[in-house]
Amino acid sequence: MEVARQPAAGMIVHTGEVVKGKPKVGDIAVAQVDAQRRQDIMRNHTATHLMHAELRRVLGDHARQAGSLVAPDRLRFDLTHPDAITPEQLSEIEAGVNNHILKNYPLKIEFKTIQEAKDDGAVALFSEKYAEQVRTIQIGGDHPFSYELCGGTHVQSTGEIGSFIIISEGSAAAGIRRIEAITGRAAYEMIQKRIKDIQQISDILNVSPDHVIGQTQSLLDELSAVHKEVIKLRRTIAVDSFEKQLKEIQEINGVKVLSITLPGVDQETLRQMADRFRQKYKTGVAVLASVSEGKPVIIAAVTDELVKRGWHAGNLVKVVAKPVGGSGGGKPTLAQAGGKDAKKLPEAMKMVQSWVEEQLSTKK
């Protein structure tokens, strides 16, 4: 592997690894550029200039370069901008860059004094130190839209870039946004992959690629309707089970005690059942639990008469939630808790009876 470094201005040192033979001082060596890698870098570098110009056009002149990376497989560009760039703005920037590519503008590369370049309006980076003679890159024909100081390698005309695709946008730091994009071969490979993906989806849905979105939306709507029916059915089953439990409720020294786990019931339904319990019994405690998205959900209810004696649903729900790795709280009459380990829910529900017995022994 060969690495280049610049120990001093105007001097470039190449360091390589010997993989074959035994070279010695005085031997003739041939340096050869990896043409494909260089062309990929050239495409990405010139596309960076085009994007910089489009960023200023779409977002405003405040959008300036705050860092960049030009690699063979992608380009990364940091810019000064206070807010997230909207999808509509990104689409406009991407379309603008591709429009410049399609117009196949030749690049005008000239050497000038730093002052001449600045007087002509060339964009310079404040963080860079420039020599008296600088290299300038102009793109846009007789009326260039991009004019920057740059010593990097570039294509001869924008058409060589091929295609330009923005793949991400996000925050790099306070007031700094970061955009990543691809061009040339990488863009072509992504386009090809997306086309194959769409074709595969259309085959699965048994529709033409033009109708994939409509068919997918139709299936999602149908799935949503089925999901709502399933929830309604689960709620009906849970309510029926709850009503049966109310008829065979446990009683400890005059206190009605109910602790049940109902599968597939949402938190709101558990609350409604807890209210039903408090309406039916004047002196009682209920703990209702379920599992939602793999996590335990617990609702505890204490009737008003017991609350007057110092009982508190929030204290109860904390005790029950502890075995499942959760915590909770709430009002004296109604409290809720969550947890992490649904497998320990049966163990947690056994805590209800011991808690009631403790309250009976301490709060007469």
C-alpha positions as CSV (number, residue, x, y, z in Angstrom):
1,M,0.0,0.0,0.0
2,E,1.3,3.4,-1.0
3,V,0.9,6.6,1.2
4,A,1.7,10.1,0.2
5,R,2.6,12.9,2.6
6,Q,3.8,16.5,2.2
7,P,6.6,17.2,4.8
8,A,7.3,20.6,3.4
9,A,5.7,23.0,0.9
10,G,6.3,21.8,-2.7
11,M,7.7,18.4,-1.6
12,I,5.6,15.2,-1.8
13,V,7.0,12.0,-0.4
14,H,5.6,8.6,-1.4
15,T,6.0,5.7,1.0
16,G,5.3,2.2,-0.2
17,E,5.5,-1.5,0.9
18,V,7.7,-3.9,-0.9
19,V,5.6,-6.9,-1.9
20,K,7.9,-8.5,-4.5
21,G,11.7,-8.4,-5.2
22,K,14.5,-6.5,-3.4
23,P,14.7,-2.9,-4.7
24,K,17.9,-0.9,-3.8
25,V,19.0,2.7,-4.1
26,G,19.5,3.7,-7.7
27,D,16.9,1.3,-9.1
28,I,14.5,2.8,-11.7
29,A,10.9,3.0,-10.3
30,V,7.7,3.7,-12.2
31,A,4.9,5.5,-10.4
32,Q,1.4,4.8,-11.7
33,V,-1.9,6.4,-10.7
34,D,-4.9,4.1,-10.1
35,A,-7.0,5.5,-12.9
36,Q,-10.4,4.3,-11.7
37,R,-9.8,5.5,-8.1
38,R,-8.6,8.9,-9.4
39,Q,-11.6,9.3,-11.7
40,D,-14.0,8.5,-8.8
41,I,-12.3,11.2,-6.7
42,M,-12.3,13.7,-9.5
43,R,-16.1,13.2,-10.0
44,N,-16.8,13.6,-6.3
45,H,-14.5,16.6,-6.0
46,T,-16.1,18.5,-8.9
47,A,-19.6,17.6,-7.6
48,T,-18.6,19.1,-4.3
49,H,-18.1,22.5,-6.0
50,L,-21.4,22.2,-7.8
51,M,-23.2,21.3,-4.6
52,H,-21.5,24.2,-2.8
53,A,-22.9,26.6,-5.4
54,E,-26.4,25.1,-5.1
55,L,-26.4,25.2,-1.4
56,R,-25.7,29.0,-1.5
57,R,-28.4,29.4,-4.2
58,V,-31.1,27.4,-2.3
59,L,-30.2,28.2,1.3
60,G,-28.5,31.6,1.0
61,D,-25.0,33.1,1.0
62,H,-24.5,32.2,4.6
63,A,-24.2,28.5,3.6
64,R,-20.4,28.2,3.5
65,Q,-18.1,25.2,3.6
66,A,-17.1,24.2,7.1
67,G,-15.2,21.0,6.2
68,S,-15.3,18.3,3.5
69,L,-14.1,14.9,2.6
70,V,-13.6,13.7,-1.0
71,A,-13.2,9.9,-1.2
72,P,-13.5,7.5,-4.1
73,D,-16.9,6.1,-2.9
74,R,-18.6,9.3,-1.6
75,L,-18.3,13.0,-0.8
76,R,-19.0,14.6,2.5
77,F,-19.7,18.4,2.9
78,D,-20.2,20.3,6.1
79,L,-21.8,23.8,5.8
80,T,-22.8,26.6,8.1
81,H,-26.6,26.6,8.4
82,P,-28.7,26.9,11.6
83,D,-31.6,24.6,10.7
84,A,-32.1,21.1,9.3
85,I,-32.3,21.2,5.5
86,T,-35.8,20.2,4.5
87,P,-36.5,17.3,2.0
88,E,-37.8,19.8,-0.5
89,Q,-34.6,21.8,-0.3
90,L,-32.5,18.7,-0.6
91,S,-34.4,17.7,-3.7
92,E,-33.9,21.2,-5.2
93,I,-30.2,21.1,-4.5
94,E,-29.8,17.6,-5.9
95,A,-31.8,18.5,-9.0
96,G,-29.7,21.7,-9.5
97,V,-26.4,19.7,-9.3
98,N,-27.7,17.2,-11.8
99,N,-28.8,20.0,-14.1
100,H,-25.3,21.4,-14.1
101,I,-23.9,17.9,-14.9
102,L,-26.3,17.5,-17.9
103,K,-25.2,20.8,-19.3
104,N,-21.7,19.5,-19.4
105,Y,-20.0,22.7,-18.5
106,P,-16.2,22.7,-19.1
107,L,-14.0,23.6,-16.1
108,K,-11.9,26.6,-16.5
109,I,-8.7,26.1,-14.5
110,E,-6.3,29.1,-14.1
111,F,-3.4,30.2,-11.9
112,K,-3.7,33.7,-10.5
113,T,-2.4,35.8,-7.6
114,I,-4.4,35.5,-4.5
115,Q,-5.4,39.1,-4.7
116,E,-6.6,38.8,-8.4
117,A,-8.7,35.8,-7.5
118,K,-10.3,37.5,-4.5
119,D,-10.9,40.6,-6.6
120,D,-12.6,38.4,-9.3
121,G,-15.0,37.0,-6.6
122,A,-13.4,33.6,-6.0
123,V,-14.6,31.8,-2.9
124,A,-11.8,31.1,-0.4
125,L,-11.9,29.2,2.9
126,F,-11.0,31.3,5.9
127,S,-9.3,28.3,7.6
128,E,-6.9,27.7,4.7
129,K,-3.5,29.4,4.1
130,Y,-2.9,30.3,0.5
131,A,0.4,31.0,-1.3
132,E,0.8,34.1,-3.5
133,Q,-0.1,32.1,-6.6
134,V,-3.4,30.1,-6.4
135,R,-5.3,27.7,-8.6
136,T,-8.8,28.7,-9.4
137,I,-11.7,26.6,-10.7
138,Q,-14.6,28.2,-12.6
139,I,-17.7,26.3,-13.7
140,G,-20.5,27.7,-15.8
141,G,-19.2,29.0,-19.1
142,D,-19.3,32.7,-19.7
143,H,-21.3,33.3,-16.6
144,P,-19.8,31.0,-14.0
145,F,-22.0,30.0,-11.0
146,S,-19.0,28.4,-9.2
147,Y,-15.7,30.1,-8.7
148,E,-13.4,28.7,-6.0
149,L,-9.7,28.5,-5.0
150,C,-8.8,24.8,-5.2
151,G,-5.7,22.7,-5.7
152,G,-7.5,19.4,-6.0
153,T,-8.0,17.1,-9.0
154,H,-11.1,17.6,-11.1
155,V,-12.9,16.4,-14.2
156,Q,-12.5,18.3,-17.5
157,S,-16.3,18.9,-17.9
158,T,-19.3,18.3,-15.6
159,G,-20.8,15.6,-17.8
160,E,-18.1,13.2,-16.6
161,I,-19.6,13.2,-13.2
162,G,-22.5,11.0,-14.4
163,S,-25.2,11.3,-11.7
164,F,-25.3,12.9,-8.3
165,I,-27.4,11.5,-5.4
166,I,-27.7,12.9,-1.9
167,I,-27.8,10.0,0.5
168,S,-27.9,11.7,3.9
169,E,-28.2,15.0,5.8
170,G,-27.8,15.7,9.5
171,S,-26.2,17.7,12.2
172,A,-22.4,17.7,12.5
173,A,-22.2,20.3,15.3
174,A,-24.1,23.4,16.5
175,G,-24.9,25.5,13.5
176,I,-23.2,23.0,11.2
177,R,-25.1,20.6,8.8
178,R,-23.5,17.6,7.1
179,I,-24.5,16.3,3.7
180,E,-23.2,13.0,2.1
181,A,-23.6,12.2,-1.6
182,I,-22.4,9.9,-4.3
183,T,-21.6,10.2,-8.0
184,G,-20.5,8.2,-11.0
185,R,-20.1,4.5,-10.5
186,A,-21.4,4.6,-6.9
187,A,-24.6,6.5,-8.0
188,Y,-25.1,4.1,-10.9
189,E,-24.8,1.1,-8.6
190,M,-27.3,2.6,-6.2
191,I,-29.8,3.3,-9.0
192,Q,-29.4,-0.2,-10.3
193,K,-30.0,-1.7,-6.8
194,R,-33.1,0.5,-6.3
195,I,-34.5,-0.5,-9.7
196,K,-34.0,-4.2,-8.8
197,D,-35.6,-3.7,-5.4
198,I,-38.7,-2.1,-6.9
199,Q,-38.9,-4.8,-9.5
200,Q,-38.7,-7.5,-6.8
201,I,-41.4,-5.7,-4.8
202,S,-43.6,-5.4,-7.8
203,D,-43.3,-9.1,-8.5
204,I,-44.2,-9.9,-4.8
205,L,-47.3,-7.6,-5.0
206,N,-48.1,-8.9,-8.5
207,V,-48.4,-5.4,-10.0
208,S,-46.4,-3.3,-12.4
209,P,-43.6,-1.1,-10.9
210,D,-45.7,2.0,-11.7
211,H,-48.4,0.7,-9.3
212,V,-46.2,-0.4,-6.4
213,I,-46.8,2.7,-4.2
214,G,-50.6,2.5,-4.7
215,Q,-50.8,-1.2,-4.0
216,T,-48.5,-0.9,-0.9
217,Q,-50.7,1.9,0.5
218,S,-53.8,-0.2,-0.1
219,L,-52.2,-3.1,1.7
220,L,-51.2,-0.9,4.6
221,D,-54.7,0.5,4.9
222,E,-56.1,-3.0,4.9
223,L,-53.6,-4.1,7.5
224,S,-54.4,-1.2,9.7
225,A,-58.1,-2.0,9.5
226,V,-57.4,-5.7,10.4
227,H,-55.2,-4.5,13.3
228,K,-58.0,-2.4,14.7
229,E,-60.4,-5.3,14.5
230,V,-57.9,-7.5,16.3
231,I,-57.5,-4.9,19.1
232,K,-61.3,-4.7,19.4
233,L,-61.6,-8.5,19.5
234,R,-58.9,-8.8,22.1
235,R,-60.6,-6.1,24.2
236,T,-63.9,-7.9,24.0
237,I,-62.3,-11.2,25.1
238,A,-60.4,-9.4,27.9
239,V,-63.6,-7.7,29.2
240,D,-65.5,-11.0,29.2
241,S,-62.7,-12.6,31.1
242,F,-62.6,-9.7,33.5
243,E,-66.4,-9.9,34.2
244,K,-66.1,-13.6,34.9
245,Q,-63.3,-12.9,37.4
246,L,-65.4,-10.3,39.2
247,K,-68.0,-13.0,40.0
248,E,-65.4,-15.2,41.6
249,I,-63.3,-12.6,43.4
250,Q,-61.1,-13.4,46.3
251,E,-61.8,-11.7,49.7
252,I,-59.3,-11.2,52.5
253,N,-60.8,-10.0,55.8
254,G,-63.6,-8.1,54.1
255,V,-61.4,-6.7,51.3
256,K,-62.1,-7.7,47.8
257,V,-58.8,-8.5,46.0
258,L,-58.4,-9.0,42.3
259,S,-55.0,-9.6,40.5
260,I,-55.2,-10.8,36.9
261,T,-53.1,-10.7,33.8
262,L,-55.0,-10.2,30.5
263,P,-53.1,-10.8,27.3
264,G,-53.0,-8.2,24.5
265,V,-54.8,-5.4,26.3
266,D,-53.8,-1.8,26.1
267,Q,-53.3,0.5,29.0
268,E,-56.5,2.4,28.5
269,T,-58.6,-0.7,28.6
270,L,-56.9,-1.8,31.8
271,R,-57.8,1.6,33.3
272,Q,-61.4,1.2,32.3
273,M,-61.5,-2.2,33.9
274,A,-60.0,-0.8,37.1
275,D,-62.7,1.9,37.2
276,R,-65.3,-0.8,36.7
277,F,-63.9,-2.6,39.7
278,R,-64.0,0.5,41.9
279,Q,-67.6,1.1,40.9
280,K,-68.6,-2.4,41.8
281,Y,-66.9,-2.8,45.1
282,K,-66.8,-0.3,48.0
283,T,-63.8,-2.0,49.7
284,G,-61.3,-3.6,47.5
285,V,-58.0,-3.6,45.6
286,A,-57.4,-4.6,42.0
287,V,-54.2,-5.0,40.0
288,L,-54.6,-5.6,36.3
289,A,-51.6,-6.4,34.0
290,S,-50.9,-7.1,30.4
291,V,-47.9,-7.2,28.0
292,S,-47.6,-4.5,25.4
293,E,-44.8,-4.7,22.8
294,G,-43.0,-7.2,25.0
295,K,-43.1,-5.0,28.1
296,P,-45.3,-5.4,31.2
297,V,-48.0,-2.8,31.9
298,I,-49.6,-2.7,35.3
299,I,-52.6,-0.8,36.7
300,A,-53.5,-0.7,40.3
301,A,-56.7,0.5,41.9
302,V,-57.8,1.1,45.5
303,T,-61.4,2.0,46.5
304,D,-62.2,5.2,48.3
305,E,-63.0,3.6,51.6
306,L,-59.5,2.0,51.8
307,V,-57.9,5.3,50.7
308,K,-59.5,6.9,53.7
309,R,-57.7,4.3,55.9
310,G,-54.3,5.2,54.4
311,W,-54.0,2.7,51.5
312,H,-52.3,4.0,48.4
313,A,-52.5,2.6,44.8
314,G,-49.1,4.2,44.0
315,N,-47.4,2.3,46.8
316,L,-49.0,-0.9,45.7
317,V,-48.0,-0.6,42.0
318,K,-44.4,0.1,43.0
319,V,-44.3,-3.2,45.0
320,V,-45.8,-5.2,42.1
321,A,-43.5,-3.6,39.5
322,K,-40.3,-4.3,41.3
323,P,-40.0,-8.0,40.3
324,V,-40.4,-7.1,36.6
325,G,-37.7,-4.4,36.8
326,G,-40.0,-1.5,36.7
327,S,-41.4,1.4,38.7
328,G,-44.5,3.6,38.8
329,G,-46.8,5.7,40.7
330,G,-50.0,7.7,40.6
331,K,-53.0,8.8,42.7
332,P,-54.1,7.0,45.8
333,T,-57.1,5.5,43.9
334,L,-55.4,4.7,40.6
335,A,-51.7,4.2,39.7
336,Q,-49.7,2.6,36.8
337,A,-46.3,1.1,36.2
338,G,-44.2,-0.4,33.5
339,G,-41.5,-2.9,33.5
340,K,-38.7,-4.7,31.5
341,D,-39.1,-8.4,32.1
342,A,-42.5,-9.8,31.1
343,K,-41.5,-13.3,32.1
344,K,-41.6,-12.3,35.8
345,L,-45.1,-10.9,35.7
346,P,-46.7,-14.0,37.4
347,E,-44.2,-13.5,40.3
348,A,-45.0,-9.8,40.4
349,M,-48.8,-10.5,40.6
350,K,-48.3,-12.7,43.7
351,M,-47.1,-9.6,45.6
352,V,-50.7,-8.2,45.6
353,Q,-52.0,-10.6,48.3
354,S,-49.0,-10.1,50.6
355,W,-49.3,-6.3,50.2
356,V,-53.0,-6.4,51.1
357,E,-52.3,-8.6,54.2
358,E,-49.6,-6.1,55.3
359,Q,-52.0,-3.2,55.0
360,L,-54.6,-5.0,57.0
361,S,-52.1,-5.6,59.8
362,T,-50.8,-2.0,59.9
363,K,-53.8,0.1,58.8
364,K,-57.0,-1.0,60.6
